[in-house]
Amino acid sequence: MAARSTLTILAATLLAGLAAGCARKPVKKAEAPPPDSLPSLVLETTQGRMVLELYRNQAPKTVDNILRHVAVHFYDGLTFHRVVPRFVIQTGSTLPDYSQVRTSSAPTVPNEAANGLKNERGTVALARFRDPASGGVQFYINLKDNPELDFTARTVDGFGYCVFGRVTEGMAVADAIGRVRTGIVQGVEERPVVPVIVTRAYLLEKTATPPQGAPAAPARP
């Protein structure tokens, strides 16, 4: 009986020690998600296929707004309406006949250009008008480094243009679009003579679901 009591005491002591050791063990910090978990937007165009990795952590409002419109197929059938060789290619507002999509249901977003990302070759950024907070659904791909478009407090237009992604596949397609013949079409410069069409835009990553509350598809003329 005494031996059994001794064994019971020793077992209890051992278990208590193990429990205390586990309690003192530091909790491992959560690691940053791997790049593969970032939303990837596929643009299928008449010039080829591109994949854009979107930086939701650095530009959450911008990316969410883009994804809401991808969810309702807003970009399907639009064109790259602005092509400037060795500078940028831009899409998000114009149909193949160069009529404008009605974007009254496409809200603007706060300017998130001060996120530390730069307008480098291959990055994707939100286009806008003179008002720093006038960006919404139009975006462009940088064909070269364009530091003059970055956020900086030293310039008159210090807000800059918000970078929210990067081309991870198909940069050669972006370059090819940048080389198409352009001219003045319907009184507007820098438009491809033969429209370059986004035939389909969709998310590649299953883990990157669009945010809740996607808007209804904007009306088109």
QUIWOHU-V804653 format. One record per residue. RES is the residue in one letter. SS is DSSP state (~ for helix, > for strand, _ for the rest). PSI is psi in whole degrees, 0 to 359 (none if undefined). D_LAST is the distance of its C-alpha to the last C-alpha in Angstrom with 2 decimals. Layout:
RES&SS&PSI&D_LAST + RES&SS&PSI&D_LAST
This chain:
M&_&319&92.99 + A&~&320&93.20 + A&~&319&91.59 + R&~&320&88.71 + S&~&319&88.16 + T&~&317&88.15 + L&~&322&85.54 + T&~&317&83.36 + I&~&317&83.61 + L&~&318&82.79 + A&~&317&79.73 + A&~&320&78.46 + T&~&318&79.02 + L&~&316&77.18 + L&~&320&74.16 + A&~&321&74.10 + G&~&319&74.20 + L&~&319&71.32 + A&~&318&69.23 + A&~&321&70.03 + G&~&321&69.11 + C&~&323&65.72 + A&~&327&65.13 + R&~&349&65.90 + K&_&125&63.63 + P&_&143&60.70 + V&_&130&57.24 + K&_&131&55.11 + K&_&146&52.13 + A&_&132&48.67 + E&_&153&47.48 + A&_&142&44.09 + P&_&146&41.72 + P&_&157&41.75 + P&~&330&38.91 + D&~&341&37.92 + S&~&354&36.90 + L&_&147&34.17 + P&_&135&30.55 + S&>&120&29.52 + L&>&125&25.90 + V&>&129&25.44 + L&>&111&22.85 + E&>&123&22.91 + T&>&170&21.65 + T&_&352&22.15 + Q&_&354&25.10 + G&>&188&26.66 + R&>&136&26.94 + M&>&149&27.44 + V&>&127&28.72 + L&>&121&28.33 + E&>&128&30.90 + L&>&133&29.70 + Y&_&83&32.29 + R&_&328&31.70 + N&_&321&35.10 + Q&_&332&34.57 + A&_&66&30.98 + P&~&317&30.40 + K&~&320&27.66 + T&~&310&25.66 + V&~&317&26.15 + D&~&321&25.49 + N&~&318&22.12 + I&~&314&21.18 + L&~&326&22.63 + R&~&320&20.82 + H&~&331&17.47 + V&~&321&19.11 + A&~&333&20.22 + V&_&18&16.79 + H&_&32&15.79 + F&_&320&13.40 + Y&_&345&14.70 + D&_&124&14.71 + G&_&356&12.95 + L&>&171&12.60 + T&>&164&14.96 + F&_&95&17.98 + H&_&348&16.58 + R&>&120&19.97 + V&>&117&23.22 + V&>&109&26.51 + P&_&139&29.56 + R&_&29&32.22 + F&_&277&30.14 + V&>&161&26.84 + I&>&141&23.73 + Q&>&143&20.61 + T&>&172&17.43 + G&_&10&14.96 + S&_&351&11.98 + T&>&138&10.67 + L&>&168&9.39 + P&_&334&12.03 + D&_&8&10.84 + Y&_&20&11.07 + S&_&154&7.72 + Q&>&139&7.74 + V&_&139&6.81 + R&_&114&7.21 + T&_&30&10.86 + S&_&333&12.47 + S&_&4&13.92 + A&_&99&15.26 + P&_&154&18.70 + T&_&167&20.80 + V&_&157&24.21 + P&_&149&27.69 + N&_&117&28.76 + E&_&29&30.97 + A&_&340&32.06 + A&_&42&35.70 + N&_&5&36.03 + G&_&353&38.32 + L&_&146&35.94 + K&_&153&35.69 + N&_&74&33.11 + E&_&164&35.10 + R&_&131&34.24 + G&_&351&32.19 + T&>&160&31.08 + V&>&133&27.55 + A&>&158&26.59 + L&>&126&23.92 + A&_&157&22.25 + R&_&175&22.09 + F&_&199&22.31 + R&_&324&25.67 + D&_&124&25.97 + P&_&334&27.68 + A&_&29&25.88 + S&_&5&22.30 + G&_&147&21.62 + G&_&279&19.28 + V&_&344&17.36 + Q&_&139&17.85 + F&>&162&21.16 + Y&>&160&23.38 + I&>&128&26.39 + N&>&124&29.52 + L&_&348&31.08 + K&_&175&34.27 + D&_&126&35.96 + N&_&71&34.26 + P&~&338&36.62 + E&~&349&35.29 + L&~&357&32.21 + D&_&160&34.45 + F&_&131&35.38 + T&_&136&38.56 + A&_&355&40.20 + R&_&354&41.75 + T&_&164&38.70 + V&_&314&37.04 + D&_&70&33.78 + G&_&346&35.74 + F&_&326&32.94 + G&_&195&31.73 + Y&_&128&28.93 + C&_&118&29.15 + V&>&130&30.10 + F&>&10&29.28 + G&>&184&29.94 + R&>&146&31.32 + V&>&120&30.75 + T&>&340&33.50 + E&>&139&32.72 + G&_&25&31.11 + M&~&333&31.74 + A&~&329&32.53 + V&~&317&28.94 + A&~&318&27.80 + D&~&321&30.42 + A&~&320&29.27 + I&~&322&25.70 + G&~&346&27.45 + R&_&1&29.23 + V&_&157&26.47 + R&_&130&26.40 + T&>&168&24.24 + G&>&195&23.88 + I&>&114&21.98 + V&>&122&18.55 + Q&_&40&16.59 + G&_&5&19.21 + V&>&132&18.96 + E&>&167&21.97 + E&>&29&22.59 + R&>&137&19.75 + P&>&135&20.82 + V&_&318&21.27 + V&_&116&20.54 + P&_&138&17.71 + V&_&114&19.23 + I&>&138&17.06 + V&>&101&17.66 + T&>&331&18.00 + R&>&140&19.18 + A&>&128&20.20 + Y&>&163&22.86 + L&>&139&26.10 + L&_&320&29.33 + E&_&127&31.89 + K&_&333&32.62 + T&_&347&34.26 + A&_&79&31.18 + T&_&145&29.27 + P&_&150&26.12 + P&_&158&27.03 + Q&_&156&26.98 + G&_&37&24.26 + A&_&138&21.19 + P&_&164&18.05 + A&_&154&15.55 + A&_&129&12.64 + P&_&147&9.97 + A&_&147&6.76 + R&_&145&3.78 + P&_&none&0.00
